[in-house]
Amino acid sequence: MEEMKQCPSCAEFIKSQAIVCRYCQTNLAFIAKEQKGRFVKVCLKARDKTYYGEIFVPAHISRLSNVINDQRQFIALTHTREETETTEIEIGFLAVNKNAVEWIRVLGEDAGSSLD
């Protein structure tokens, strides 16, 4: 059986020798560089659901909008909660298809500067 590792972006298991994740297309060669950065808290509306979570912005990328508008098909959210009419449901990790996203709002101290 081949050795497997978990993709740091989408959490799917891939071959340990993989350079690009077959699920989310993350270039794993740059992961070491991307480990430094910050998490930005966001609220995201996709189809009929609203999610609260964090998007990782690597140190070498200056703006959240660059992460949202990159070539990947999905936006990865960590520490995610789904808002329902009566409560919030803890999800953890969620990859949202960019075509399903209606809007994204930055929460907290980065609200004024992350989307310029």
PyMOL commands that set and color helices and strands:
alter all, ss='L'
color gray80, all
select helices_A, chain A and resi 28-34+64-68+98-100+108-110
alter helices_A, ss='H'
color red, helices_A
select strands_A, chain A and resi 4-6+13-15+37-46+49-58+74-83+88-97+101-106
alter strands_A, ss='S'
color yellow, strands_A
deselect
rebuild
show_as cartoon
